[in-house]
Amino acid sequence: MKLLPSLRGRKRYLAFRILPDDADTISRRDLTFELDRSSQSLLGDAGSSECDIRVLSFDGTEGIVSCVHRETVRTRAVLATIYEIRNRHASVRVIGVSGTVKGAKRFFSEKR
């Protein structure tokens, strides 16, 4: 059974880019593990569940993460604390925040 749009929670979509030190690409599974680990250490169990961070798409260097609309600052902080993925140094840079997935995908087409 689907929820009515008025009863669904609002979300924000963060477009991000990973800048690894080496040329290897990072798998979605490794990113999800590291994202969960850093949110647990930074926010704890309660804060991590309030943010409801989910990886929607990831291609090895760029991706989109969804979160609750009031928790974008905390989600950005979680992404910023990631400095290592599978014992490889990497930094995560948030490109932009949008209210729709389509809007978040537009950040990848713009050259910055």
Secondary structure, DSSP 4 states (H G I P E B T S, - for coil): -PPPTTTSPPEEEEEEEEEESSS----HHHHHHHHHHHHHHHHHHHHHHHHT-EEEEE-SSEEEEEEEGGGHHHHHHHHHT--EETTEEEEEEEEEEESSHHHHHHHHHS--
